[in-house]
Amino acid sequence: MESTITSDGTVAFTEDAVKEYLDKCITHWRRSAPPCEMRNHYIDAFQSVRVSIFGELLPKDKEVASADLRQNALEFVKKALPEASDIDIESAAEKIVKNFAYLTEGE
């Protein structure tokens, strides 16, 4: 696919160009580190525009989904077990990730 950015620095206004631009923005923010609330706002905003125009979300790739699941599992365990050691938190989060992978096999 050709570049979506024109010589004057704007996005070519074609269906493919707009979708490619939105997808690149969403992917960029998904992969930016560290995860933070601002990152999520940008992802939500670009996804909202994508849904409004094209009627669908950009699905997460497995690598990003796995990293998000691990981060969410760590946050959950820290809140659920505030007195736990870092090693116990890591271990519990890893078990959550493995169980989720087992439960969603074949999807």
Buried (B, 14 or more C-beta within 10 A) or exposed (E): EEEBBEEEEEBBEEEEBBBBBBBBBBBEBBEEEEBEEEBEEBBEEBBEBBEEEBEEEBEBEEEBEBBBBBEBBBEBBBEEEEEBEEEEBBEBBBEBBEEBEEEEEEE
